[in-house]
Amino acid sequence: MSTISEIDPSFRDSILSGSLRLFAWLSMLFVIFPLFVISMLAFNSGSFLAFPPEGFSLQWFSETASDPGWIEAIRNSFVVAALASVIATSIGGSAAYALYRYDYQFGIAIVGLAIIPVLIPPVILAVMFLTFFAMLGSHGSIWNVVIAHAIFLTPFPFFMISQGLKDVDRSYEEAARNLGASQLTAVRTITLPLVGPNIVAGFLFAFILSLNEYIIAWLLAGFASPTVPVQIFTSLRYNYSPTIAVVSLFFITVTIVALALAEYLTDGLWE
Amino acid sequence: MSTDTTTVERITGLGAVFQRTKYLLISYPALILGIFVVIPIGILFVVSFFQNIEGGFYEPALTLENYARFFGSDLYRGRVLYTLRLAAIVSAITLVVGYPIAYYISQLSSRLWRRIYISTIISTLFLTFIIRAFAWQVLLESDSVVPMIGAAIGIMDEASSLVPSYFALVVSMVYVFLPFMVITLYVTLKNIDRSLIEASRDLGAGPITTFIRVTLPLSKNGIISGVLLVFTLSLGIFVLPRILANPPQWTIAVLVGEQVGVEGNVPFGAAISVVILTTVLIMFAIGGYLMDDDSEVTNA
């Protein structure tokens, strides 16, 4: 400490904040660089996945678009994500609204149930649902993935919508009711518009998490109806083609756009 | 607040409707979550006592064989200790790397820049582990970026492949968990009352003293939640060890996936799952106990 305090304090402060800034920038590079590398590989002209790429080409894009394996995987992924996130938002949203509007003796239990899926490691959720559906006599179905994802993702819309409702005064809705509006009209015209952005953000979270989920999709549907992450895993092991980079680039884009939209809608998710 | 509501509704004669809507509304999420969360957890527990039959089948039984196999074997005990140690190392590294980042962003006065930094950090948060593992595989291969740099600056003798390896596993885990750590610490650091820091500086404390005596203790809850989050996520990680590490470096969660998905021994996989789940719950209990009461985790 003694050597440090002999240095001019403002000089010392600028050294500290300068090195902190440098560290933050390097960290940003660490975060972005691997994604940048994958994106570059999608434009590779060589037939081998290696960085740096050999030259520029768009051939792997057309290759991917004409590959029935990838087309099917992309379709599976989007069908599962769309259905699962709609269901997750309906469960999370109705739970959040009910707990906001009414008081229940067992309210804390509902909160627990709506949050617990995110605390369980996905690989264990996968085994849970595998044994559950096996008892019902159902194996290897994409619909089981839809249900498992819906439950797994419920905490996200539940949390987002609860956060939004915290800022909405309950008396707004009561005022509308006292003025003669039905419960449904009061919700539709007062509460829904106020928490709309949070509902969409919760839905988007669930949607992109479902798109990107691997282990549940693999254990429940397997290679019979693979989603994109399952198909990438298979390709990494068996053919290692640059089409993996093209599909990855597509997924990176969808994920970042959805996340940016959620951030914009909620006007700074973490502020 | 509820008493006011009920009084009003009763006066207007809508009390019965109010009560009916109230329970009708909650029954949907309650029923679905009851059926698809509580029952599967119960079944997982029950199946962990079942008897495995060759060929991916199992039959109802009440045997402790699966647990005995797990706890009685040096292999699995060793694997548990290995996974816990890996989780601790990764948590420690992400904390040390993540704290300065979160601190730097929380200090920025421009709201726009804070949002840009945070958005960049979390841009990878939801991206499938598969794609991120693939990215690191490409980066760590021989002839690729990292080994070439390593050879050029003399850390490595030659640009040989760094994957699959324990090093690749740790680097990729830090990479995927860093956003979780940064975001958790950021939320805590941003909520620290700036006047406390200014007061410390006005009273003559330097930036380092202020950090150690004021900022660090005030961010205790964020540190605990961040470490807890990364630690429990590490226990459940499957994809990264599977792709980037050798079989001796596979974690306990990979064993679950392999037992169920490849070996077809569901009861044994279920027993390991119950052990992991119990460990995770104990971790959360310890974390909750360590955290200060004014924690904002339970504000839902």
Chai-1 contact restraints between the chains, C-beta under 6 A:
chainA,res_idxA,chainB,res_idxB,connection_type,confidence,min_distance_angstrom,max_distance_angstrom,comment,restraint_id
A,L16,B,P207,contact,1.0,0.0,6.0,A-B,restraint_1
A,L20,B,P100,contact,1.0,0.0,6.0,A-B,restraint_2
A,L20,B,Y104,contact,1.0,0.0,6.0,A-B,restraint_3
A,F23,B,P100,contact,1.0,0.0,6.0,A-B,restraint_4
A,A24,B,I101,contact,1.0,0.0,6.0,A-B,restraint_5
A,A24,B,Y104,contact,1.0,0.0,6.0,A-B,restraint_6
A,S27,B,I101,contact,1.0,0.0,6.0,A-B,restraint_7
A,M28,B,T120,contact,1.0,0.0,6.0,A-B,restraint_8
A,V31,B,T124,contact,1.0,0.0,6.0,A-B,restraint_9
A,P34,B,A135,contact,1.0,0.0,6.0,A-B,restraint_10
A,V37,B,A135,contact,1.0,0.0,6.0,A-B,restraint_11
A,I38,B,A135,contact,1.0,0.0,6.0,A-B,restraint_12
A,F51,B,V138,contact,1.0,0.0,6.0,A-B,restraint_13
A,F51,B,S144,contact,1.0,0.0,6.0,A-B,restraint_14
A,I91,B,P29,contact,1.0,0.0,6.0,A-B,restraint_15
A,I91,B,I32,contact,1.0,0.0,6.0,A-B,restraint_16
A,S94,B,Y28,contact,1.0,0.0,6.0,A-B,restraint_17
A,S94,B,P29,contact,1.0,0.0,6.0,A-B,restraint_18
A,A95,B,P29,contact,1.0,0.0,6.0,A-B,restraint_19
A,A98,B,L25,contact,1.0,0.0,6.0,A-B,restraint_20
A,A98,B,I26,contact,1.0,0.0,6.0,A-B,restraint_21
A,Y102,B,K22,contact,1.0,0.0,6.0,A-B,restraint_22
A,D103,B,S2,contact,1.0,0.0,6.0,A-B,restraint_23
A,I110,B,A30,contact,1.0,0.0,6.0,A-B,restraint_24
A,V111,B,A300,contact,1.0,0.0,6.0,A-B,restraint_25
A,L113,B,L33,contact,1.0,0.0,6.0,A-B,restraint_26
A,L113,B,V37,contact,1.0,0.0,6.0,A-B,restraint_27
A,P121,B,G236,contact,1.0,0.0,6.0,A-B,restraint_28
A,V123,B,G236,contact,1.0,0.0,6.0,A-B,restraint_29
A,V123,B,F238,contact,1.0,0.0,6.0,A-B,restraint_30
A,V123,B,A253,contact,1.0,0.0,6.0,A-B,restraint_31
A,V123,B,V256,contact,1.0,0.0,6.0,A-B,restraint_32
A,V123,B,G257,contact,1.0,0.0,6.0,A-B,restraint_33
A,I124,B,S273,contact,1.0,0.0,6.0,A-B,restraint_34
A,I124,B,L277,contact,1.0,0.0,6.0,A-B,restraint_35
A,V127,B,V260,contact,1.0,0.0,6.0,A-B,restraint_36
A,V127,B,G269,contact,1.0,0.0,6.0,A-B,restraint_37
A,V127,B,A270,contact,1.0,0.0,6.0,A-B,restraint_38
A,V127,B,S273,contact,1.0,0.0,6.0,A-B,restraint_39
A,M128,B,P40,contact,1.0,0.0,6.0,A-B,restraint_40
A,M128,B,L44,contact,1.0,0.0,6.0,A-B,restraint_41
A,F129,B,P40,contact,1.0,0.0,6.0,A-B,restraint_42
A,T131,B,I43,contact,1.0,0.0,6.0,A-B,restraint_43
A,T131,B,L44,contact,1.0,0.0,6.0,A-B,restraint_44
A,T131,B,V47,contact,1.0,0.0,6.0,A-B,restraint_45
A,F132,B,P40,contact,1.0,0.0,6.0,A-B,restraint_46
A,F132,B,I43,contact,1.0,0.0,6.0,A-B,restraint_47
A,I151,B,F36,contact,1.0,0.0,6.0,A-B,restraint_48
A,S162,B,A300,contact,1.0,0.0,6.0,A-B,restraint_49
A,I208,B,F126,contact,1.0,0.0,6.0,A-B,restraint_50
A,L209,B,F126,contact,1.0,0.0,6.0,A-B,restraint_51
A,N212,B,F126,contact,1.0,0.0,6.0,A-B,restraint_52
A,N212,B,L127,contact,1.0,0.0,6.0,A-B,restraint_53
A,N212,B,T128,contact,1.0,0.0,6.0,A-B,restraint_54
A,Y214,B,T128,contact,1.0,0.0,6.0,A-B,restraint_55
A,Y214,B,I130,contact,1.0,0.0,6.0,A-B,restraint_56
A,Y214,B,V239,contact,1.0,0.0,6.0,A-B,restraint_57
A,I215,B,F238,contact,1.0,0.0,6.0,A-B,restraint_58
A,L219,B,G261,contact,1.0,0.0,6.0,A-B,restraint_59
A,P229,B,T128,contact,1.0,0.0,6.0,A-B,restraint_60
A,P229,B,I130,contact,1.0,0.0,6.0,A-B,restraint_61
A,I232,B,I130,contact,1.0,0.0,6.0,A-B,restraint_62
A,F233,B,I130,contact,1.0,0.0,6.0,A-B,restraint_63
A,S248,B,I131,contact,1.0,0.0,6.0,A-B,restraint_64
A,T255,B,F126,contact,1.0,0.0,6.0,A-B,restraint_65
A,T255,B,L127,contact,1.0,0.0,6.0,A-B,restraint_66
A,I256,B,S123,contact,1.0,0.0,6.0,A-B,restraint_67
A,E263,B,S119,contact,1.0,0.0,6.0,A-B,restraint_68
A,G268,B,R115,contact,1.0,0.0,6.0,A-B,restraint_69
A,W270,B,I118,contact,1.0,0.0,6.0,A-B,restraint_70
